[in-house]
């Protein structure tokens, strides 16, 4: 039986609450100023950073931490808004690319200052430089730990 101490449980819950609080505020700011959900912003950002503004749907789902079906529904909405389109993979008849459109790139550019201000206000400005370095080291340790 796995046992977690009260202190460990408290730290875990604090991390969850911090993540939820920050993402809710970012979501609220992006929706209010740009009518763009945080998950949509993340999809547009990932596509903008990809070669030729395109990613296979499976790769994109992994990058934005969504299920394949969740990403498909989100891409449907983004496509209706003209922010992305789907494109068939030439080398895989079943594969699809999500592709950022020019309209999507403009919307991303408009929303990015809001997103960056939110990250700065809710996370970066709260931590001292040495705390940020410690946070980075701890998160790196968690992410590279064997499963």
ChimeraX commands (.cxc) that place a marker at each C-alpha (Angstrom):
marker #1 position 0.00,0.00,0.00 radius 0.5
marker #1 position 1.31,3.43,-0.98 radius 0.5
marker #1 position 1.34,6.00,1.80 radius 0.5
marker #1 position 1.59,9.75,1.37 radius 0.5
marker #1 position 2.34,11.94,4.35 radius 0.5
marker #1 position 0.10,14.92,5.17 radius 0.5
marker #1 position 2.94,17.25,4.13 radius 0.5
marker #1 position 3.36,15.47,0.80 radius 0.5
marker #1 position -0.38,15.57,0.20 radius 0.5
marker #1 position -0.43,19.29,0.98 radius 0.5
marker #1 position 2.40,20.03,-1.46 radius 0.5
marker #1 position 0.69,18.00,-4.19 radius 0.5
marker #1 position -2.60,19.84,-3.72 radius 0.5
marker #1 position -0.86,23.22,-3.61 radius 0.5
marker #1 position 0.81,22.46,-6.95 radius 0.5
marker #1 position -2.55,21.48,-8.44 radius 0.5
marker #1 position -4.27,24.61,-7.11 radius 0.5
marker #1 position -1.48,26.87,-8.38 radius 0.5
marker #1 position -1.67,25.36,-11.86 radius 0.5
marker #1 position -5.47,25.63,-11.96 radius 0.5
marker #1 position -5.47,29.21,-10.66 radius 0.5
marker #1 position -2.90,30.37,-13.20 radius 0.5
marker #1 position -4.57,28.64,-16.15 radius 0.5
marker #1 position -8.03,29.91,-15.16 radius 0.5
marker #1 position -6.75,33.48,-15.06 radius 0.5
marker #1 position -4.94,33.12,-18.38 radius 0.5
marker #1 position -8.07,31.58,-19.88 radius 0.5
marker #1 position -10.25,34.39,-18.57 radius 0.5
marker #1 position -7.93,37.08,-19.93 radius 0.5
marker #1 position -7.62,35.43,-23.35 radius 0.5
marker #1 position -11.36,34.86,-23.64 radius 0.5
marker #1 position -12.20,38.38,-22.48 radius 0.5
marker #1 position -9.73,40.19,-24.71 radius 0.5
marker #1 position -9.55,37.89,-27.75 radius 0.5
marker #1 position -12.42,35.38,-27.54 radius 0.5
marker #1 position -9.73,32.67,-27.55 radius 0.5
marker #1 position -9.62,29.80,-25.07 radius 0.5
marker #1 position -6.26,28.85,-23.57 radius 0.5
marker #1 position -6.28,25.44,-25.31 radius 0.5
marker #1 position -6.94,27.18,-28.63 radius 0.5
marker #1 position -4.09,29.60,-27.99 radius 0.5
marker #1 position -1.80,26.65,-27.25 radius 0.5
marker #1 position -2.76,24.92,-30.52 radius 0.5
marker #1 position -2.13,28.09,-32.53 radius 0.5
marker #1 position 1.21,28.60,-30.76 radius 0.5
marker #1 position 2.36,25.03,-31.41 radius 0.5
marker #1 position 1.42,25.31,-35.07 radius 0.5
marker #1 position 3.17,28.68,-35.42 radius 0.5
marker #1 position 6.39,27.14,-34.12 radius 0.5
marker #1 position 6.21,24.13,-36.45 radius 0.5
marker #1 position 7.81,23.89,-39.85 radius 0.5
marker #1 position 5.46,25.27,-42.50 radius 0.5
marker #1 position 2.91,25.97,-39.70 radius 0.5
marker #1 position 1.72,22.36,-39.76 radius 0.5
marker #1 position 1.77,19.34,-37.49 radius 0.5
marker #1 position 0.32,15.87,-37.72 radius 0.5
marker #1 position -2.76,15.68,-35.55 radius 0.5
marker #1 position -1.20,12.96,-33.36 radius 0.5
marker #1 position 1.92,15.04,-32.75 radius 0.5
marker #1 position -0.14,18.13,-32.02 radius 0.5
marker #1 position -2.30,16.24,-29.51 radius 0.5
marker #1 position 0.85,15.15,-27.66 radius 0.5
marker #1 position 2.22,18.69,-27.61 radius 0.5
marker #1 position -0.95,20.31,-26.28 radius 0.5
marker #1 position -1.74,17.51,-23.83 radius 0.5
marker #1 position -5.14,16.66,-25.30 radius 0.5
marker #1 position -6.65,13.34,-26.27 radius 0.5
marker #1 position -6.92,12.68,-30.00 radius 0.5
marker #1 position -10.69,13.11,-29.85 radius 0.5
marker #1 position -10.42,16.26,-27.72 radius 0.5
marker #1 position -7.99,17.78,-30.20 radius 0.5
marker #1 position -10.22,16.81,-33.12 radius 0.5
marker #1 position -13.17,18.66,-31.57 radius 0.5
marker #1 position -10.98,21.70,-30.85 radius 0.5
marker #1 position -9.61,21.71,-34.41 radius 0.5
marker #1 position -13.23,21.55,-35.68 radius 0.5
marker #1 position -13.99,24.79,-33.79 radius 0.5
marker #1 position -10.77,26.48,-34.88 radius 0.5
marker #1 position -11.44,25.46,-38.48 radius 0.5
marker #1 position -14.97,26.93,-38.31 radius 0.5
marker #1 position -13.38,30.20,-37.17 radius 0.5
marker #1 position -10.88,30.10,-40.04 radius 0.5
marker #1 position -7.86,29.86,-37.72 radius 0.5
marker #1 position -6.65,26.45,-38.92 radius 0.5
marker #1 position -7.45,23.95,-41.62 radius 0.5
marker #1 position -6.87,20.25,-42.05 radius 0.5
marker #1 position -4.73,18.87,-44.82 radius 0.5
marker #1 position -4.22,15.25,-45.88 radius 0.5
marker #1 position -0.77,13.71,-45.45 radius 0.5
marker #1 position 0.67,12.79,-48.83 radius 0.5
marker #1 position 2.55,9.78,-47.40 radius 0.5
marker #1 position -0.23,8.47,-45.13 radius 0.5
marker #1 position -3.78,8.22,-46.45 radius 0.5
marker #1 position -5.20,8.09,-42.90 radius 0.5
marker #1 position -3.03,10.91,-41.54 radius 0.5
marker #1 position -4.03,14.54,-41.28 radius 0.5
marker #1 position -2.15,17.74,-40.65 radius 0.5
marker #1 position -3.50,20.68,-38.73 radius 0.5
marker #1 position -2.30,23.84,-40.48 radius 0.5
marker #1 position -2.28,27.38,-39.13 radius 0.5
marker #1 position -3.95,29.89,-41.46 radius 0.5
marker #1 position -2.95,33.51,-41.94 radius 0.5
marker #1 position -6.04,34.53,-39.95 radius 0.5
marker #1 position -4.92,32.18,-37.17 radius 0.5
marker #1 position -1.43,33.69,-37.18 radius 0.5
marker #1 position -2.89,37.19,-36.85 radius 0.5
marker #1 position -5.17,36.10,-34.00 radius 0.5
marker #1 position -2.22,34.48,-32.25 radius 0.5
marker #1 position -0.12,37.64,-32.65 radius 0.5
marker #1 position -2.93,39.74,-31.20 radius 0.5
marker #1 position -3.38,37.40,-28.21 radius 0.5
marker #1 position 0.29,36.83,-27.40 radius 0.5
marker #1 position 0.85,40.06,-25.43 radius 0.5
marker #1 position -2.15,39.18,-23.22 radius 0.5
marker #1 position -0.82,35.66,-22.72 radius 0.5
marker #1 position 2.69,36.86,-21.87 radius 0.5
marker #1 position 1.39,39.52,-19.46 radius 0.5
marker #1 position -0.62,36.83,-17.72 radius 0.5
marker #1 position 2.35,34.50,-17.35 radius 0.5
marker #1 position 4.47,37.35,-16.04 radius 0.5
marker #1 position 1.86,38.56,-13.53 radius 0.5
marker #1 position 0.65,35.15,-12.32 radius 0.5
marker #1 position 3.94,33.25,-12.24 radius 0.5
marker #1 position 7.22,34.92,-13.18 radius 0.5
marker #1 position 6.88,38.12,-11.13 radius 0.5
marker #1 position 5.81,36.14,-8.06 radius 0.5
marker #1 position 9.13,34.28,-7.92 radius 0.5
marker #1 position 12.60,35.62,-7.20 radius 0.5
marker #1 position 15.25,34.68,-9.81 radius 0.5
marker #1 position 16.74,31.99,-7.55 radius 0.5
marker #1 position 13.25,30.56,-6.88 radius 0.5
marker #1 position 12.58,30.42,-10.60 radius 0.5
marker #1 position 15.86,28.53,-11.09 radius 0.5
marker #1 position 14.89,26.10,-8.30 radius 0.5
marker #1 position 11.45,25.65,-9.83 radius 0.5
marker #1 position 13.02,24.92,-13.21 radius 0.5
marker #1 position 15.38,22.37,-11.67 radius 0.5
marker #1 position 12.56,20.63,-9.79 radius 0.5
marker #1 position 10.25,20.47,-12.79 radius 0.5
marker #1 position 13.07,19.20,-15.00 radius 0.5
marker #1 position 13.78,16.47,-12.46 radius 0.5
marker #1 position 10.11,15.43,-12.48 radius 0.5
marker #1 position 9.84,15.48,-16.27 radius 0.5
marker #1 position 12.97,13.42,-16.92 radius 0.5
marker #1 position 12.35,10.87,-14.14 radius 0.5
marker #1 position 11.89,7.35,-15.47 radius 0.5
marker #1 position 8.32,6.10,-15.44 radius 0.5
marker link #1:1,2 radius 0.2
marker link #1:2,3 radius 0.2
marker link #1:3,4 radius 0.2
marker link #1:4,5 radius 0.2
marker link #1:5,6 radius 0.2
marker link #1:6,7 radius 0.2
marker link #1:7,8 radius 0.2
marker link #1:8,9 radius 0.2
marker link #1:9,10 radius 0.2
marker link #1:10,11 radius 0.2
marker link #1:11,12 radius 0.2
marker link #1:12,13 radius 0.2
marker link #1:13,14 radius 0.2
marker link #1:14,15 radius 0.2
marker link #1:15,16 radius 0.2
marker link #1:16,17 radius 0.2
marker link #1:17,18 radius 0.2
marker link #1:18,19 radius 0.2
marker link #1:19,20 radius 0.2
marker link #1:20,21 radius 0.2
marker link #1:21,22 radius 0.2
marker link #1:22,23 radius 0.2
marker link #1:23,24 radius 0.2
marker link #1:24,25 radius 0.2
marker link #1:25,26 radius 0.2
marker link #1:26,27 radius 0.2
marker link #1:27,28 radius 0.2
marker link #1:28,29 radius 0.2
marker link #1:29,30 radius 0.2
marker link #1:30,31 radius 0.2
marker link #1:31,32 radius 0.2
marker link #1:32,33 radius 0.2
marker link #1:33,34 radius 0.2
marker link #1:34,35 radius 0.2
marker link #1:35,36 radius 0.2
marker link #1:36,37 radius 0.2
marker link #1:37,38 radius 0.2
marker link #1:38,39 radius 0.2
marker link #1:39,40 radius 0.2
marker link #1:40,41 radius 0.2
marker link #1:41,42 radius 0.2
marker link #1:42,43 radius 0.2
marker link #1:43,44 radius 0.2
marker link #1:44,45 radius 0.2
marker link #1:45,46 radius 0.2
marker link #1:46,47 radius 0.2
marker link #1:47,48 radius 0.2
marker link #1:48,49 radius 0.2
marker link #1:49,50 radius 0.2
marker link #1:50,51 radius 0.2
marker link #1:51,52 radius 0.2
marker link #1:52,53 radius 0.2
marker link #1:53,54 radius 0.2
marker link #1:54,55 radius 0.2
marker link #1:55,56 radius 0.2
marker link #1:56,57 radius 0.2
marker link #1:57,58 radius 0.2
marker link #1:58,59 radius 0.2
marker link #1:59,60 radius 0.2
marker link #1:60,61 radius 0.2
marker link #1:61,62 radius 0.2
marker link #1:62,63 radius 0.2
marker link #1:63,64 radius 0.2
marker link #1:64,65 radius 0.2
marker link #1:65,66 radius 0.2
marker link #1:66,67 radius 0.2
marker link #1:67,68 radius 0.2
marker link #1:68,69 radius 0.2
marker link #1:69,70 radius 0.2
marker link #1:70,71 radius 0.2
marker link #1:71,72 radius 0.2
marker link #1:72,73 radius 0.2
marker link #1:73,74 radius 0.2
marker link #1:74,75 radius 0.2
marker link #1:75,76 radius 0.2
marker link #1:76,77 radius 0.2
marker link #1:77,78 radius 0.2
marker link #1:78,79 radius 0.2
marker link #1:79,80 radius 0.2
marker link #1:80,81 radius 0.2
marker link #1:81,82 radius 0.2
marker link #1:82,83 radius 0.2
marker link #1:83,84 radius 0.2
marker link #1:84,85 radius 0.2
marker link #1:85,86 radius 0.2
marker link #1:86,87 radius 0.2
marker link #1:87,88 radius 0.2
marker link #1:88,89 radius 0.2
marker link #1:89,90 radius 0.2
marker link #1:90,91 radius 0.2
marker link #1:91,92 radius 0.2
marker link #1:92,93 radius 0.2
marker link #1:93,94 radius 0.2
marker link #1:94,95 radius 0.2
marker link #1:95,96 radius 0.2
marker link #1:96,97 radius 0.2
marker link #1:97,98 radius 0.2
marker link #1:98,99 radius 0.2
marker link #1:99,100 radius 0.2
marker link #1:100,101 radius 0.2
marker link #1:101,102 radius 0.2
marker link #1:102,103 radius 0.2
marker link #1:103,104 radius 0.2
marker link #1:104,105 radius 0.2
marker link #1:105,106 radius 0.2
marker link #1:106,107 radius 0.2
marker link #1:107,108 radius 0.2
marker link #1:108,109 radius 0.2
marker link #1:109,110 radius 0.2
marker link #1:110,111 radius 0.2
marker link #1:111,112 radius 0.2
marker link #1:112,113 radius 0.2
marker link #1:113,114 radius 0.2
marker link #1:114,115 radius 0.2
marker link #1:115,116 radius 0.2
marker link #1:116,117 radius 0.2
marker link #1:117,118 radius 0.2
marker link #1:118,119 radius 0.2
marker link #1:119,120 radius 0.2
marker link #1:120,121 radius 0.2
marker link #1:121,122 radius 0.2
marker link #1:122,123 radius 0.2
marker link #1:123,124 radius 0.2
marker link #1:124,125 radius 0.2
marker link #1:125,126 radius 0.2
marker link #1:126,127 radius 0.2
marker link #1:127,128 radius 0.2
marker link #1:128,129 radius 0.2
marker link #1:129,130 radius 0.2
marker link #1:130,131 radius 0.2
marker link #1:131,132 radius 0.2
marker link #1:132,133 radius 0.2
marker link #1:133,134 radius 0.2
marker link #1:134,135 radius 0.2
marker link #1:135,136 radius 0.2
marker link #1:136,137 radius 0.2
marker link #1:137,138 radius 0.2
marker link #1:138,139 radius 0.2
marker link #1:139,140 radius 0.2
marker link #1:140,141 radius 0.2
marker link #1:141,142 radius 0.2
marker link #1:142,143 radius 0.2
marker link #1:143,144 radius 0.2
marker link #1:144,145 radius 0.2
marker link #1:145,146 radius 0.2
marker link #1:146,147 radius 0.2
view
